[in-house]
Amino acid sequence: MRSTKGAISIFLIFFFINVDGQYQNEIDSIQKRIQLIKHDTVYINSITQLAFFYSFADSTKTMQFADEAIILSNQYNFKPGLANALRSKANYFIIKRVPQRAIPFIQQERLILEQIKRTPATAANHLIMGQAKSLSGKQQEALEEYNKAENLFQKLGNKKALSAIYDNIGNLYTEKNELELAISYFIKSIQIQESMNDFKTIGATQNNIGRLFYQTKNYPKAIEYFNNSIESNNNTKDWRNLGIAHLNLANVYIEKSNYTKAIDELDKSLVRFKQVDFKRGVQICYNNLGAIYLRQENYEKALPFLNNALDIARANQTQAGVALIEQNIAYSYAGLKNYSQSLEWYKKAENTATVSGADQFTFGEIYNHRSSLDSLMGNYSSALIYRTKYMQINEKNIGNKVIREVNELQTKYETEKKDFKIILLNKSDSIKSLAISNQQLAINKNLFQLAQQNYELTNAELKIVSDSFLLSEQNKLLILQKLDSSIKEDKISLLNKQNRINQLEVSKKNNLIIIVLTSMAFILMSAYLIYRRNKLKQEQDYHQVLLMQQEKATVDIIAAEEKERKRIASDLHDGVGQLMSAAWMNLQALTSQVAGMNDEDALLIQKSLALIDESCKEVRQVSHNMMPNALLMKGLVNAVREFIGQIDHRSLNINLTAEGIDFPLPSHVETVLYRVIQESVNNVIKHAKASELDISILRSNDGIDVMIEDNGLGFDIFNLPINHGIGLENIRSRIQFLKGTVEWNSGVGKGTLVSIFIPPI
């Protein structure tokens, strides 16, 4: 495997700066105020503010206040409150870095804002949409949203919002590696912050500038800005951003191989992250501590830190950076010569990267190290495949580099040829000057001859002409000497230039050979890749057919299951139910004879009648639960409403919200969602000991969102009893049948949120 330094993935953190911040003082103030406010529009605005502030940390309270605001806004037809509640939900998913869940809420808010024409809210909507698009990797669309927000905030004169936009654009250009543009926007942001004495956000911008200098390997500047960020965040007691600055400064020291200082900074970062319960920050600190020990080839010491990072990621239900953590663990096992374990972790890392939609850098790291591992294990076929994948990711940059070098050599060659032509022209001018001098000498000779023949010339005049002739002769000798010297210099220069031209020609030929060889290698590689692609396509086609067969089998199983439920329900109702009713009627007929019976027999008959009556009700209830008439006749929402209506609301208060379900869903979709909601509610009743349960069913152009949230005991998702885990897997398999997703967000004592998303059918 290649050298350890540079092979290990470390992480930095940067954050979008929002127009609004998260302030505990504001939350406390609003909570005191709403106790004195009636349920009107002022109350709605207050709870939407609470929902937004809580969206940075507390999902349960975010959804609780947002849903309450939505219900009241619909009652009062108060569209601004509805828009603000939707933005609070979107912001929660932005903070959780799940943009695909945020975008539908932002789009719904935008539709409302188009009706009520509120410029500040519209500008904020464009800003948060830009953040969502940027997280989704759609940088051009994000930039368009930021530009729209910038234009609106400039008209409003909102400097704080403009500062946030410029910081977000700076991060966007940093991701695109357009660093000059990035630094220009960061500087614009920090100038506004300084002019407004906005010390709460200046530390975050200083951190992002430091991150930019880190990426360009300008480590002195990066250290300067990270230290400035540490000072700013320490002054404002912003412990979360203070931890981020310490973490990023540690990464500079890692690159400079100053591991002692790096560990010291990471320890400081861990203290701050644990202080504010910032789990993703703790996760990154543990990964980077593991990376330090990997660079020192201390694999045994690295593994506990990496496993801690992975445990936190799983508990926090986040996929951000997990693939690279798993890749680092795989690298550790390879360093320990445990190749089988290493291979398993590389497979996990590749699968995680695929599922989470990781960037090309992540795949490149995994493919490169997997290829090295396969070579060590003697699996050269697999090593070639992964080396090819790695080369595909990097070949574009390599090709551009070769072309650039060839073009530079060609330019040098053309420049040298032009310089040589100029020198030759200068020498030609010298030769012409010598010819003119010779012509002047010939004229002087003629004058001298005329002077000798002319007897009237005086001796003085003759002397002057003679001196002129001698001077001309001397000038001629000097010019001849100069010309000889110049010709020699020209010959030497010509030889040097010719050698340089020959060298350039050789370089050009060599580069042409390199290009030809590279092209041939590329053609051969392309041919191999085409063969592999065709083979993979055949395998994919086979898997597609297999998947279709599996889906059909799943449909048949669900249909058979529902058919059997319907049959059993019918048998219970028409068979057992009728028999029980007949028995009740027979016993009822005996009551006329009670007067002639003793008290014990009369009491026995009355108890039997009561038991049979209760049994009839139980049979009807079981029959109804197995195949509710409301689901068959009135649709999903009415069936759920009828189901929860049968639950004792004194022990569990259930709120049901439904939007966009104006017409029936496909029967198999309604059946699956009803069963999943029924199972989830039963789980709450059996296990949660909750007093409040909120169910929301929302249908939009993007699909169907179902959220089931309780305030009960909660549970550890990764440490479930066997029976309970099977129930969750049944729910997951049903939702996967509809190509949807289901997530559980819970913790011991924190309640449970079940979030279901079904794409458009």
C-alpha positions in Angstrom: 0.0 0.0 0.0 1.1 3.6 -0.5 2.7 5.8 2.2 0.4 6.5 5.1 0.7 10.3 5.0 -1.9 11.7 2.6 -3.7 8.4 2.4 -6.0 9.1 5.4 -9.2 11.1 5.2 -9.5 14.0 7.6 -12.5 16.4 7.7 -12.9 20.2 8.1 -16.2 21.9 8.9 -17.8 25.0 7.4 -21.3 26.3 8.0 -23.9 28.2 6.1 -24.6 31.4 7.9 -28.3 32.1 8.2 -30.1 35.4 8.4 -31.5 34.3 11.8 -29.4 32.8 14.5 -30.1 30.4 17.4 -30.3 32.2 20.7 -31.4 30.7 23.9 -32.3 34.1 25.4 -34.8 34.8 22.6 -36.3 31.3 23.1 -36.8 32.0 26.8 -38.3 35.4 26.1 -40.8 34.1 23.6 -41.8 31.2 25.8 -42.6 33.6 28.6 -44.5 35.9 26.2 -46.7 33.3 24.6 -48.2 32.4 28.0 -49.9 35.8 28.0 -51.0 35.8 24.4 -54.3 34.6 23.1 -54.5 32.2 20.1 -54.3 34.9 17.4 -51.9 36.0 14.7 -49.5 37.4 17.2 -49.4 34.0 19.0 -48.9 32.2 15.6 -45.9 34.5 14.8 -44.4 33.8 18.2 -44.6 30.0 17.9 -43.2 30.0 14.4 -40.2 31.9 15.8 -39.8 29.2 18.4 -40.1 26.5 15.7 -37.3 28.2 13.7 -35.0 28.6 16.7 -35.6 25.0 17.8 -34.9 23.8 14.2 -31.1 24.1 15.0 -31.2 21.4 17.6 -34.6 19.9 18.7 -36.6 18.1 16.0 -39.5 17.3 18.3 -40.1 20.9 19.4 -39.6 22.1 15.9 -42.3 19.9 14.4 -44.6 20.5 17.5 -44.6 24.3 17.2 -44.6 24.2 13.4 -47.6 21.9 13.2 -49.5 23.9 15.8 -48.8 27.1 13.7 -50.0 25.3 10.5 -53.3 24.3 12.2 -53.9 27.8 13.6 -52.9 29.5 10.4 -55.4 27.4 8.5 -58.1 28.3 11.0 -57.4 32.0 10.8 -56.5 31.9 7.1 -53.2 33.5 8.1 -50.8 32.7 5.2 -47.7 34.4 6.6 -47.8 32.1 9.6 -48.2 29.1 7.4 -45.2 30.2 5.3 -43.0 30.7 8.4 -43.9 27.3 9.8 -43.0 25.6 6.5 -39.6 27.4 6.5 -38.9 26.2 10.1 -39.4 22.6 9.0 -37.2 23.2 5.9 -34.4 24.8 8.1 -34.4 21.7 10.4 -33.7 19.4 7.4 -31.0 21.9 6.1 -29.3 21.7 9.5 -29.5 17.9 9.4 -28.0 18.1 5.9 -31.0 16.3 4.3 -31.8 18.8 1.4 -34.2 16.5 -0.4 -36.5 16.7 2.6 -36.2 20.4 2.9 -36.9 21.4 -0.7 -40.6 20.4 -0.7 -41.3 22.7 2.3 -39.4 25.6 0.6 -41.4 25.1 -2.6 -44.7 25.2 -0.6 -43.6 28.4 1.2 -42.7 30.0 -2.2 -46.2 29.3 -3.6 -47.7 31.1 -0.5 -45.3 34.0 -0.8 -46.2 34.5 -4.5 -49.8 35.1 -3.3 -49.1 37.5 -0.4 -46.1 39.4 -2.0 -43.8 39.8 1.0 -40.4 40.8 -0.2 -38.3 40.1 3.0 -39.8 36.6 3.3 -39.3 36.0 -0.4 -35.6 37.0 -0.2 -35.2 34.6 2.8 -36.9 31.8 0.8 -34.3 32.3 -2.0 -31.5 32.2 0.5 -32.6 28.9 2.1 -33.3 27.4 -1.3 -29.8 28.3 -2.3 -28.5 26.4 0.8 -30.6 23.4 -0.1 -29.4 23.3 -3.7 -25.8 23.8 -2.7 -26.1 20.8 -0.3 -27.6 18.8 -3.2 -24.5 19.5 -5.3 -26.5 21.7 -7.7 -24.1 24.7 -7.5 -25.3 26.7 -10.5 -28.9 26.5 -9.3 -27.8 27.5 -5.8 -25.9 30.5 -7.2 -29.0 31.6 -9.1 -31.0 31.5 -5.9 -28.3 33.4 -4.0 -28.3 36.1 -6.7 -32.0 36.6 -6.4 -31.8 36.8 -2.6 -28.9 39.3 -2.9 -30.9 41.6 -5.3 -33.9 41.7 -2.9 -31.9 42.2 0.3 -30.0 45.1 -1.4 -33.3 46.8 -2.2 -34.3 46.3 1.5 -31.0 47.5 2.8 -30.6 44.4 5.0 -26.8 44.3 5.5 -26.9 41.3 7.9 -28.7 39.2 5.3 -26.3 40.3 2.6 -23.4 39.3 4.8 -25.0 35.8 5.2 -25.5 35.5 1.4 -21.9 36.5 0.6 -20.6 34.0 3.1 -22.7 31.2 1.6 -21.5 32.2 -2.0 -17.9 32.1 -0.7 -18.5 28.6 0.5 -20.0 27.7 -2.9 -17.0 29.0 -4.8 -14.7 27.2 -2.4 -16.4 23.9 -3.2 -16.1 24.7 -7.0 -12.4 25.4 -6.4 -12.8 29.0 -7.7 -10.7 30.4 -4.9 -10.3 34.0 -6.0 -14.0 34.5 -6.2 -14.5 32.7 -2.9 -12.1 35.0 -1.0 -13.6 38.1 -2.6 -17.1 37.1 -1.3 -15.7 36.2 2.1 -14.0 39.6 2.3 -17.3 41.4 1.4 -19.1 39.4 4.1 -16.5 40.2 6.8 -16.4 43.9 5.9 -20.2 44.1 6.5 -19.9 42.3 9.8 -17.1 44.6 11.0 -19.1 47.7 10.0 -22.1 46.4 12.0 -20.0 45.1 14.9 -21.6 41.7 14.2 -19.3 39.7 16.4 -21.8 36.7 16.5 -21.1 35.7 12.9 -17.6 37.2 12.2 -16.0 34.1 13.8 -17.8 31.8 11.4 -16.6 33.8 8.4 -13.0 33.9 9.7 -13.2 30.1 10.0 -14.4 29.7 6.4 -11.6 32.0 5.1 -9.1 29.9 7.0 -10.6 26.8 5.4 -10.0 28.3 2.0 -6.3 29.0 2.7 -6.0 25.5 4.1 -7.3 24.1 0.8 -4.7 26.1 -1.1 -2.0 24.9 1.3 -1.3 28.5 2.5 -0.9 27.2 6.0 0.5 30.4 7.7 -2.6 32.3 6.5 -4.9 29.5 7.5 -3.5 29.4 11.0 -3.9 33.2 11.2 -7.6 33.1 10.3 -8.4 30.1 12.5 -6.8 31.8 15.5 -8.8 35.0 14.7 -11.9 32.8 14.6 -11.0 31.2 18.0 -10.6 34.7 19.5 -13.9 36.0 18.1 -16.0 32.9 19.1 -14.4 32.9 22.5 -15.4 36.5 23.1 -19.0 35.8 22.0 -19.1 32.5 23.9 -20.1 30.7 20.7 -18.9 27.3 21.9 -20.0 25.4 18.8 -18.1 27.6 16.3 -15.2 27.8 18.8 -15.0 24.0 18.6 -15.1 24.1 14.8 -12.2 26.6 14.7 -10.1 24.4 17.0 -10.9 21.4 14.9 -9.9 23.1 11.6 -6.7 24.5 13.2 -5.8 20.9 14.3 -6.1 19.8 10.6 -3.5 22.4 9.6 -1.1 20.9 12.2 -1.9 17.4 10.9 -0.8 18.5 7.4 2.4 20.0 8.9 3.0 16.7 10.8 2.9 18.5 14.1 0.8 15.9 15.7 1.3 17.0 19.3 -0.3 20.4 18.6 -3.0 18.7 16.5 -4.1 16.4 19.3 -4.1 19.4 21.7 -6.4 21.4 19.4 -8.7 18.3 18.9 -9.0 17.9 22.7 -10.1 21.5 23.0 -12.6 21.0 20.2 -14.0 17.9 21.8 -14.6 19.8 25.1 -16.7 22.5 23.3 -18.6 20.0 21.1 -19.6 17.9 24.1 -20.6 21.1 25.9 -23.2 21.9 23.3 -24.0 18.3 22.4 -22.8 18.8 18.8 -22.6 15.1 17.9 -21.4 15.5 14.3 -18.4 17.6 15.5 -17.5 14.9 18.1 -17.7 12.4 15.3 -15.3 14.3 13.2 -12.9 14.9 16.1 -12.7 11.1 16.7 -12.2 10.4 13.1 -9.3 12.9 12.8 -7.7 11.6 16.0 -7.8 8.1 14.4 -6.3 9.6 11.2 -3.4 11.0 13.2 -2.5 7.6 14.6 -2.9 6.1 11.1 -0.4 8.6 9.7 1.9 7.4 12.5 1.2 3.8 11.5 -0.2 3.1 15.0 -3.2 1.2 13.7 -4.3 -0.4 17.0 -4.6 3.0 18.7 -6.4 4.4 15.7 -9.2 1.8 15.6 -11.0 2.8 18.9 -11.3 6.5 17.8 -12.6 5.5 14.3 -15.1 3.1 15.8 -16.3 5.8 18.2 -16.8 8.1 15.2 -18.8 5.5 13.4 -21.0 4.7 16.5 -21.9 8.4 16.8 -22.7 8.7 13.1 -25.1 5.7 13.4 -26.7 6.9 16.6 -27.2 10.3 15.0 -28.6 8.7 11.8 -26.3 10.6 9.5 -24.4 9.4 6.4 -22.1 12.5 6.2 -18.5 11.3 6.0 -19.4 7.7 7.1 -18.0 6.2 3.9 -14.6 7.8 4.6 -14.6 6.7 8.2 -15.3 3.1 7.1 -12.5 3.5 4.6 -10.1 4.6 7.4 -11.1 1.5 9.4 -10.4 -0.7 6.4 -7.0 1.0 6.0 -6.3 0.2 9.7 -7.0 -3.5 9.3 -4.9 -3.6 6.2 -2.0 -2.1 8.3 -2.6 -4.8 10.9 -2.3 -7.4 8.1 -5.9 -8.5 8.8 -6.8 -8.4 5.1 -10.2 -10.2 5.3 -11.5 -7.7 7.8 -10.1 -4.9 5.7 -11.9 -6.2 2.6 -15.2 -6.3 4.4 -14.8 -2.7 5.5 -13.9 -1.5 2.0 -17.1 -3.2 0.8 -19.1 -1.4 3.5 -17.4 1.9 2.6 -18.2 1.5 -1.1 -21.9 0.6 -0.4 -22.3 3.5 2.0 -20.8 5.9 -0.6 -23.2 4.6 -3.2 -26.3 4.9 -1.0 -25.4 8.3 0.4 -24.4 9.7 -3.1 -20.9 10.6 -2.0 -18.6 12.8 -4.1 -15.9 11.6 -6.6 -13.1 12.2 -4.1 -14.6 9.7 -1.7 -15.0 7.0 -4.4 -11.5 7.7 -5.6 -10.0 7.2 -2.1 -12.0 3.9 -1.7 -11.1 2.6 -5.2 -7.4 3.4 -4.8 -7.0 1.7 -1.4 -9.2 -1.2 -2.4 -7.0 -1.8 -5.5 -3.8 -1.8 -3.3 -5.5 -4.3 -0.9 -6.5 -6.6 -3.7 -2.9 -6.6 -5.0 -1.6 -7.6 -1.5 -4.1 -10.4 -1.4 -3.1 -11.6 -4.9 -6.6 -10.9 -6.3 -5.1 -9.1 -9.4 -8.3 -9.2 -11.4 -10.2 -7.2 -8.8 -7.2 -5.0 -8.3 -7.3 -4.1 -12.0 -11.0 -3.3 -11.9 -10.6 -0.9 -9.0 -7.5 0.6 -10.4 -9.4 1.3 -13.6 -12.2 2.9 -11.7 -9.7 5.1 -9.8 -8.0 6.0 -13.1 -11.4 6.9 -14.7 -12.0 9.5 -11.9 -8.5 11.0 -12.3 -7.8 10.6 -16.1 -9.5 13.9 -17.0 -7.1 15.9 -14.7 -4.1 13.8 -16.0 -5.1 14.4 -19.6 -5.4 18.2 -19.1 -2.0 18.3 -17.5 -0.3 16.6 -20.5 -2.0 18.9 -23.0 -1.0 21.9 -21.0 2.7 20.9 -20.9 2.7 20.2 -24.7 1.1 23.6 -25.4 3.7 25.3 -23.2 6.6 23.7 -25.1 5.0 24.6 -28.4 4.8 28.2 -27.3 8.4 28.2 -26.3 9.4 26.8 -29.6 7.5 29.4 -31.6 9.0 32.2 -29.5 12.6 31.0 -30.0 12.0 30.9 -33.8 10.7 34.5 -33.8 13.7 35.7 -31.7 16.1 34.0 -34.2 14.5 35.8 -37.2 14.8 39.2 -35.4 18.6 38.5 -34.9 19.0 37.6 -38.6 17.3 40.8 -39.6 19.6 42.9 -37.3 22.7 41.3 -39.0 21.2 42.0 -42.4 21.0 45.7 -41.4 24.7 45.7 -40.3 25.8 44.3 -43.8 23.7 47.0 -45.5 25.5 49.6 -43.4 28.9 48.2 -44.5 27.9 48.4 -48.1 26.9 52.1 -47.7 30.3 52.7 -46.1 32.1 51.1 -49.1 30.1 53.3 -51.5 31.1 56.4 -49.5 34.8 55.3 -49.6 34.6 54.9 -53.4 33.2 58.5 -53.7 36.1 59.8 -51.5 38.6 58.0 -53.8 37.1 59.7 -56.8 37.2 63.0 -55.1 40.9 62.4 -54.3 41.7 61.5 -57.9 39.9 64.7 -59.1 41.8 66.7 -56.5 45.2 65.4 -57.9 44.2 66.3 -61.4 43.0 69.7 -60.5 46.1 71.9 -60.4 44.2 74.9 -59.0 43.6 73.1 -55.6 45.8 74.5 -52.9 48.0 72.4 -50.7 45.7 72.9 -47.8 42.7 71.6 -49.7 44.8 68.7 -51.0 45.8 67.9 -47.4 42.1 67.9 -46.3 41.1 65.5 -49.0 44.1 63.3 -48.2 43.2 63.2 -44.5 39.6 62.5 -45.4 40.7 59.6 -47.5 42.9 58.2 -44.8 40.1 58.6 -42.3 37.8 56.7 -44.6 40.3 53.9 -44.9 40.5 53.7 -41.1 36.7 53.6 -40.8 36.6 50.9 -43.4 39.1 48.8 -41.4 37.1 49.3 -38.2 33.8 48.4 -39.9 35.4 45.3 -41.4 36.7 44.2 -38.0 33.4 44.9 -36.4 31.6 42.9 -39.2 34.1 40.0 -38.7 33.4 40.0 -35.0 29.6 40.3 -35.5 29.7 37.4 -38.1 31.5 35.2 -35.6 29.0 36.1 -32.9 26.2 35.4 -35.3 27.6 32.0 -36.1 27.9 31.1 -32.4 24.4 32.5 -31.7 23.0 30.7 -34.7 24.5 27.4 -33.5 23.0 27.9 -30.0 19.6 28.8 -31.4 19.8 25.9 -33.7 20.6 23.6 -30.8 17.7 25.0 -28.8 15.4 24.6 -31.8 16.6 21.0 -32.2 15.9 20.4 -28.4 12.5 21.9 -28.8 11.8 19.8 -31.8 12.9 16.7 -29.9 10.7 17.8 -26.9 7.8 18.2 -29.3 8.4 14.8 -30.9 8.7 13.3 -27.4 5.4 14.9 -26.3 3.8 13.7 -29.5 5.0 10.2 -28.7 3.7 10.6 -25.2 0.3 11.7 -26.5 0.2 8.9 -29.0 1.1 6.3 -26.3 -1.4 7.9 -23.9 -4.0 7.8 -26.6 -3.3 4.2 -27.4 -3.4 3.3 -23.8 -6.7 5.2 -23.5 -8.1 3.4 -26.6 -7.1 0.0 -25.1 -8.5 1.0 -21.8 -11.7 2.3 -23.4 -12.0 -1.0 -25.3 -11.7 -2.9 -22.1 -14.1 -0.6 -20.4 -16.6 -1.0 -23.2 -16.3 -4.7 -22.8 -16.8 -4.4 -19.1 -19.6 -1.9 -19.5 -21.4 -4.4 -21.8 -20.9 -7.2 -19.4 -22.1 -5.0 -16.5 -25.1 -4.0 -18.6 -26.0 -7.6 -19.2 -25.7 -8.2 -15.4 -27.8 -5.1 -14.7 -30.4 -6.2 -17.2 -30.5 -9.6 -15.4 -30.7 -7.9 -12.0 -33.4 -5.6 -13.4 -35.5 -8.6 -14.5 -34.8 -10.3 -11.2 -35.8 -7.1 -9.4 -39.1 -6.9 -11.4 -39.8 -10.5 -10.5 -39.1 -9.8 -6.9 -41.4 -6.8 -7.0 -44.1 -8.8 -8.6 -43.7 -11.5 -6.0 -43.9 -8.8 -3.3 -47.1 -7.4 -4.8 -48.5 -10.9 -5.0 -47.6 -11.6 -1.4 -49.1 -8.3 -0.1 -52.2 -8.9 -2.2 -52.5 -12.5 -0.9 -52.0 -11.2 2.6 -54.7 -8.7 2.3 -57.0 -11.3 0.6 -56.4 -13.6 3.5 -57.0 -10.8 6.0 -60.3 -10.1 4.2 -61.3 -13.8 4.3 -60.5 -14.2 8.0 -62.3 -11.0 8.7 -65.3 -12.2 6.8 -65.2 -15.6 8.5 -65.0 -14.0 11.9 -67.9 -11.7 11.1 -70.2 -14.0 9.2 -69.2 -17.3 10.9 -68.0 -16.9 14.4 -69.9 -13.7 14.8 -73.2 -15.2 13.7 -72.7 -18.3 16.0 -72.0 -16.0 18.9 -75.1 -14.0 18.2 -77.2 -17.2 18.0 -75.9 -18.3 21.3 -76.7 -14.9 22.8 -80.2 -15.1 21.5 -80.7 -18.7 22.9 -79.5 -17.6 26.4 -81.6 -14.5 26.1 -84.7 -16.7 25.6 -83.8 -18.4 29.0 -84.1 -15.2 30.8 -87.9 -15.5 30.8 -87.4 -18.5 33.1 -85.2 -16.7 35.5 -88.1 -16.2 37.9 -88.3 -20.0 38.4 -84.6 -20.4 39.0 -82.6 -20.0 42.1 -80.3 -16.9 42.4 -77.1 -18.7 41.5 -78.5 -20.0 38.2 -80.0 -16.7 37.3 -76.7 -14.9 38.0 -74.8 -17.5 35.9 -77.1 -16.8 32.9 -76.7 -13.1 33.3 -72.8 -13.4 33.4 -72.9 -15.7 30.3 -75.0 -13.2 28.4 -72.5 -10.5 29.3 -69.5 -12.6 28.2 -71.1 -13.5 24.9 -72.1 -9.9 24.2 -68.5 -8.8 25.0 -67.1 -11.6 22.7 -69.4 -10.4 19.9 -68.0 -6.9 20.2 -64.4 -8.2 20.3 -65.0 -10.3 17.1 -66.4 -7.3 15.3 -63.5 -5.2 16.4 -60.9 -7.7 15.3 -62.7 -8.2 12.0 -62.8 -4.4 11.5 -59.1 -4.0 12.2 -58.1 -6.7 9.8 -60.1 -5.1 6.9 -61.6 -1.7 7.8 -64.6 -0.7 5.8 -63.5 3.0 5.9 -60.3 2.1 4.0 -62.3 0.2 1.3 -65.1 2.8 1.0 -63.7 6.2 2.1 -59.9 6.2 1.7 -56.8 6.3 3.8 -57.4 9.5 5.9 -61.0 8.4 6.9 -59.7 4.9 7.8 -56.9 6.3 10.0 -59.4 8.8 11.6 -61.8 5.9 12.3 -59.0 3.8 13.7 -57.7 6.4 16.1 -61.2 7.3 17.1 -61.5 3.9 18.7 -58.6 4.7 21.0 -59.2 6.0 24.5 -58.2 9.7 24.2 -58.0 10.1 28.0 -54.8 8.1 28.1 -53.4 9.1 24.7 -54.4 12.3 22.9 -54.0 11.9 19.1 -53.9 14.7 16.6 -54.3 14.0 12.9 -53.4 16.5 10.2 -53.9 15.8 6.4 -53.2 18.0 3.4 -53.4 17.4 -0.3 -55.3 14.1 0.0 -58.1 15.4 -2.2 -58.6 12.2 -4.2 -58.0 8.5 -3.4 -54.5 7.0 -3.6 -53.9 3.7 -5.4 -55.3 0.9 -3.3 -52.0 -0.8 -2.6 -50.5 2.5 -1.5 -53.4 3.2 0.9 -53.2 -0.4 2.2 -49.5 -0.2 3.0 -49.6 3.2 4.6 -52.7 2.2 6.7 -50.9 -0.9 8.0 -47.7 1.1 8.7 -49.6 3.8 10.6 -51.6 1.1 12.4 -48.4 -0.7 13.4 -46.7 2.5 14.5 -49.7 3.6 16.6 -49.9 0.2 18.2 -46.2 0.4 19.1 -46.8 3.8 20.8 -49.7 2.3 22.8 -47.8 -0.8 23.8 -44.3 0.5 24.5 -44.0 4.3 24.5 -46.3 5.3 27.5 -46.9 8.6 25.6 -49.6 11.2 26.4 -49.4 13.0 23.0 -49.3 11.5 19.5 -49.2 13.7 16.3 -49.9 12.1 12.9 -49.5 14.2 9.7 -50.2 13.0 6.1 -49.0 15.5 3.5 -49.3 15.0 -0.3 -47.5 17.3 -2.8 -46.0 17.1 -6.3 -42.9 15.7 -4.8 -44.6 12.7 -3.1 -46.3 11.8 0.2 -44.8 12.7 3.7 -46.1 10.9 6.7 -44.8 11.9 10.2 -45.8 10.1 13.4 -44.4 11.7 16.5 -44.9 10.9 20.2 -43.6 12.3 23.5 -43.1 8.9 25.1 -40.1 7.0 26.5 -38.3 6.6 23.2 -35.8 3.9 22.5 -32.2 3.1 21.4 -32.5 2.5 17.7 -29.3 0.4 17.6 -30.1 -1.8 20.7 -33.6 -3.1 20.1 -35.3 -6.2 21.5 -35.6 -8.9 18.9 -39.4 -8.7 18.6 -39.5 -4.9 18.4 -36.7 -4.9 15.8 -38.8 -7.3 13.6 -41.7 -4.9 13.8 -39.6 -2.1 12.5 -38.2 -4.2 9.7 -41.7 -5.1 8.6 -42.5 -1.4 8.4 -39.3 -0.8 6.5 -40.0 -3.6 4.0 -43.5 -2.4 3.3 -42.3 1.2 2.6 -39.4 -0.1 0.4 -42.1 -1.9 -1.6 -43.4 1.6 -2.5 -39.8 2.7 -3.2 -40.0 5.0 -0.2 -37.9 5.7 2.8 -38.6 5.5 6.5 -36.5 6.9 9.3 -36.8 6.7 13.1 -35.4 9.6 15.2 -35.4 8.6 18.8 -33.5 8.3 22.0 -34.1 7.1 25.5 -36.4 9.6 27.1 -36.7 11.8 24.0 -39.8 10.5 22.3 -39.9 9.0 18.8 -40.4 10.6 15.4 -41.2 8.2 12.5 -40.7 10.0 9.2 -42.0 8.3 6.0 -41.6 9.6 2.4 -43.2 8.0 -0.6 -42.1 9.3 -4.1 -44.8 10.2 -6.7 -46.7 7.1 -7.7 
